[in-house]
Amino acid sequence: MNEFRICDQCKGTNVKSLKSKLEALDPNAKIMIGCQNMCGIGRTKPFVIVNHIPVIANTEEELLEKVKTVIHTN
């Protein structure tokens, strides 16, 4: 089972949008929302921690493409 961790404090991440898109990628994944201690990066860029691997991008669309790669290689 995949696990996604999203920060609800960082300004670089739109939690509602990202959560719904991650649910669409994997409806069975566990999604945890809360501080992920990545404040420096999260201030300006969207990120998600996928199965304990930080995934960072410049846009939400780019982030989702990277997430797809991570979940399909595990």
Beta strands, then each sheet from edge to edge (+ up, - down):
strand 1: 3-6
strand 2: 30-33
strand 3: 47-50
strand 4: 53-56
sheet 1: 2+ 1+ 3- 4+
end
